Amino acid sequence: MSELFRDYSEAAARSGAYDEMFAPGTVARKSYGQVDGALRELSLADVSARAESMARTFLDRGVTFDYAGEERPFPLDIVPRVIPADEWDVLERGVKQRVRALEAFLDDVYGRMAVVTDGVVPRALVTTSAHFHRAVHGFEPAGGVRVHVSGIDVVRDAAGTFRVLEDNVRVPSGVSYVLENRRAMAKGLPEAFGQQHIRPVEEYPRRLLSALRKTAPSGVDDPTVVVLTPGVFNSAYFEHTLLAGLMGVELVEGRDLICRGNRVYMRTTAGEQRVDVIYKRIDDEFLDPLQFRSDSMLGCPGLVNAARAGGVTIANAVGNGVADDKLVYSYVPDLIRYYLHEEPVIANVETFRLEEKEAREQVLDRLEELVVKPVDGSGGKGLVIGPDASRDELDALRKRVLADPRGWIAQPVLQLSTVPTLSGDRFGPRHVDLRPFAVNDGDDVWVLPGGLTRVALKEGSLIVNSSQGGGSKDTWVLSGSPQLPAVELPRSSITVREQVSVWPVESNWRDRQSDQQQ
């Protein structure tokens, strides 16, 4: 064992978590053989120099985030997270299944509400959600897709079993870090990267563009796609610019758009140009001041009416936030059974619905043992980890729960799996989660091989969000065979204004799951 891993096994045993790289003891798992071999040959000076080089590269390329008011390079650790092919096959099937069920649920709750009539979920679950928007009730999106892009957060429990932690089908972010992490890690740990068959991630922009164009309003032969950003002060602005550049489409702000006759146009130096598909990267509440917040300067008046009339596709669809509600999350296994007539491939984390009296009483008696989350929270904001909370914090939480039981859920404290992460002069076990991204074009759900692995950089911490001081790892999905035939998406139907070439060209990969397996 390298000096860099001194005391690692003892620290891993103390955490009680499933370690992704090492089986109990010091023997690397088979999928990490190449990574382990490469790291054994490196000194602390070597590892530190490579980490500093990756950080400088990120800073130069603008791969940064705002933490406590300071712009920092996004932390990328030199040890990747490696997922064997057989484990990825399960994750991929589970994510696809989840997306299809949520797509069916959203179509239903903004239409017939059969899921309520049939008693699967209570009506109040939907109508009391802060992100259920009556403004789009009865609305059928052009292309028939509401969840164009999703990020399904999964974790491993102490037994090594994958579980879904939450769903993100409003404005899921983080895929830019997946692309940039891969670019950096190909140079950061080339000894291991070049010795394995790792599924590429560079196909994502083309998959996304193809799906957006495919779901354009009917009768449009050559759709114009734009990325709608809140502007340069948004924390994810780097991602907005990167995706627009890689897709070769315009990046616009609300002030660049105008609605007229239920059509959307963008202002250009050559005059107005019709827009057919808007990939929005702003929250619904700021999208259209005629329907939502009247003081919003980020969107464009009339967008919702244009979408209702079939004049423009908005991706992701307005109103998707009801499916992100963490109370709705607790019903997703039932939704899978109801809409798809299947058993969930990936189970939820055990969840207590605090609006139910029996569950609420049980949780309030055990607050110091559980994690309590606001149902509409994101980025780790508002959650309280019982074992880490003070008595005053627990007392305040108790009052908030009693005042608004519908606004909270509770879950057991999961010891998220760990991956070696550089800390000072050695590697230590740090907790991670995983956000696989999926693209839905109406006919197929494609899952990006890998996704964003977020890591808690503080020892023992379970908070992986970058806004709370977390970092990331490149996620390597190993191929089950040394070579797979390349798949070319149709190029003749994709016209771009500007071709931005950032990534090395690599072979694409076929989905290996048949419809019967999905």
Secondary structure, DSSP 8 states (H G I E B T S, - for coil): --GGGTTHHHHHHHHTS-BSSB-SSS-B-GGGHHHHHHHHT--HHHHHHHHHHHHHHHHHHT-EEEETTEEEE--B-SS-EEE-HHHHHHHHHHHHHHHHHHHHHHHHHTTT-HHHHTTSS-HHHHHT-TT--GGGTT---GGG-S-SEEEEEEEE-TTS-EEEEEEE-SS---HHHHHHHHHHHHHHSHHHHTTS-B---TTHHHHHHHHHHHTS-TT-SS--EEEE---TTSTTHHHHHHHHHHHT-EEE-GGGEEEETTEEEEEETTEEEEE-EEEE-S-GGGT-TTTS-TT--SS-TTHHHHHHTTS-EEES-TTTHHHH-HHHHTTHHHHHHHHH-S--SSEE---EETTSHHHHHHHHTSGGGEEEEETT--TTTT-EEGGG--HHHHHHHHHHHHH-GGGEEEEE-----EEEEEETTEEEEEEEEEE-EEEE-SS-EEE-SS-EEEE--STT-----GGGT-EEE-EEEB-SSS---------TT---S-----S-----------TTT-
